[in-house]
Amino acid sequence: MRRFAFLPVLALIACAPAPEPVTGSLPIFGDGYRFKGDICRRVGEDDFTNQFLDDAADLVACPEDAENLGVFVIDTGAREVARRDGYVLYSVPIR
């Protein structure tokens, strides 16, 4: 009889919702920032990025190993705000 005492516990575990997966990825979207095919891309809102979002700027992610990031910064007036998941996050003024 005692060997079946764990069955109610297993039933409860089976009914519990699965934990949300943690991907660690940024909510990147679009097909290039400033132009289609560019390696930098817009970033959406999540628990990490919401601290960098601004209605007067685009939040943009560029791969850390991308060439010519200095040119991107000069051309757009971008300001580095963070690094995550192999990307540099920039706030790019739009006004």
PyMOL commands that set and color helices and strands:
alter all, ss='L'
color gray80, all
select helices_A, chain A and resi 2-4+7-15+49-51+69-76
alter helices_A, ss='H'
color red, helices_A
select strands_A, chain A and resi 28-29+41-43+57-63+79-84+87-93
alter strands_A, ss='S'
color yellow, strands_A
deselect
rebuild
show_as cartoon
